[in-house]
Amino acid sequence: MMQKDFSLKHLNTFGIDVCAAQFAVFTNVQVLKDCLLRAEYTPWILGGGSNILLVDDVQLCVLKNEITGIDILAENENELVIHVGAGVVWHDLVTWCISRNFGGIENLSLIPGTVGAAPIQNIGAYGTELAETLISLRAMRLLDGELIEFTTGDCEFGYRDSVFKGRLKGQHCILDIDLRLTKPPHAIEISYGAINDLIEKKGIHSPGIRDVYDTVIEIRRSKLPDPLQIGNAGSFFKNPTIDEIKFKALHAVFTDMPVFVTEENQYKIPAGWLIEQCGWKGRRIGNVGCYEKQALVIVNYGGASGREIYDHAMRVQDSVKERFDIVLQTEVNVV
């Protein structure tokens, strides 16, 4: 049923109370096509609402994707291919894989949102990105309803980026994805971040994918607020990358600056560290602030408007630019 002036407060993890001019839920391709025919405004697809900041009421036809289903398409003794509906909750998919000892996405545990949003963002964590397991996805072009298959190459994946955030932004609705996963023995990635240290602390000498899954969940819960308790959208900014010359110049001044050198010989600096050095960690202005345990997370302590949160993010961005001459790019999509 198409509804008008529909509140999106409970459909975005910041808990921003704004309304959509039109709203409907779709559970399959035909319902989506019907919704597009009845749309009086530009269609906009909503997943879990976990990576968006709604600044004002949206004069759009908001269509919530609830296409579900997880199926095994093919398998052999070493690997398998699964087909997943875009409306499936991402962490539910990871848990489904772990329960069956299917490897490949365990490092992406507890990332909020739905499967359909994962390729748009090219979600990643602890040394792993979706692009490493995704084979293809199926999407509907909103302009004419044409169904299109995108291979991994077609998606033009980058760091927290894809063609769906760039030149094709807002033009397609992702319907489902196909992933290639592994069977035992799995290749375990624990070199990035705090995973290896915590696994060693637990006395685990030969970690499996469930150990990685449990450890990632423990780390994320220790640093990130639960959106059901405090409104947030996770990491608000991307970790910036700089070249060697700029890193050496900054490191000469900030000798404790943490860094991760990428395969492209770029220097990735934790955005949370930069923000913390500017004094924002745990600092609150009105109903908005940077989380006390992780400066990278901007939180709504209750009653904040989308505009207040956006203004706070710009203050943080300006202070990092002033102190480090680094411009933070938003990971959250501002609408």
C-alpha positions, 0 to 999 in steps of 0.5 A: 500500500502506497502511503503519503507523508509517512514518518521515517523515524523508525526506519533510520538508525539516527532516529531522525523524525522526517517524513517521506512524501510517499512510502511503500514496501516491496517484497518482489520484482512485480510489487516494485514495478507496481510501486514505480508506476504509482510513484508521484515523486522520484523513487528512492530505495531504502534498506536498513536505514543504517548508513543515511542521514536524513536532513529534512523531509524527503520529497521522494517516493521512498520504497523499502526493499524487503526481498528475502531468501538465501539459496545455494546455487552451486557447490563443490568440495572447496567452495559454493555460490549463494544467492541472497535477496537484497532485503536480508539483514546483512548480519543475519546472512553472516550468521547463516554462513557461520552456522554452516561453516561457509567462509569469506564474510566473517570479518564483516560481522555485525555491520548494520544494514541490508544485503542490498546496501552492501555493494553500494557501499562496498562494505568492509572491515578488518582487512576484508571487503565485499568485492572479494566475494561478490560475483554479480548482482541483479538490479532494476533500472528505476527509469524503465524497469529493465533488469540488469546484471552487474559483474564485480567489474561492472560495479567499479568497486573502490574503498567504500565506493562503487558505481552506485555511489558515483555515476549511477547513483540513485538509478537502480534498485539492487534486487539480489546478489551472488557470493562465492564462499569457501568450505574448510580449510578456510583462509583466515584474515586476522592481520588488520586491526585488533583481531589478532591481539584479541584472539591471542589473548583468548589463547586461540592458536588455530582460529577458525571462521567462528573465532573471527566472527565472535572476535569481530562482534566483541570488538565492534560491541566494545567500541560502537553504540547500539542504534537501538540505544543511541541513534547513530549510523556507525562510522560517519567518515571514511579513513583517509589515504595520503601519499608518502610525502604528506605522511612523512611530513605529518609524522614528523610532527605527530610521531604517534600517528597510526598508519596502515600502508595499502597495496597501492603504497598509500598511507591510510590514517584512522579517521577516528584518531584524527578526530580524537586529536582535535578534541571531539571524542566524547564531546557533546553539543546539545543533542549531538556528539562524538561517541565516548568510545569511538570518535568516528561515530557521531551520535544522536543523544535524543531529539536531534534534527538531521540538520544538527547532526550534519552541522556537527559533522561539518564542524568535525570535518573543518577542525581536522582540515585545519589541524592536519590539512586532511579533508575527511569524506563522509561514509554516511549518505546525506539525503 
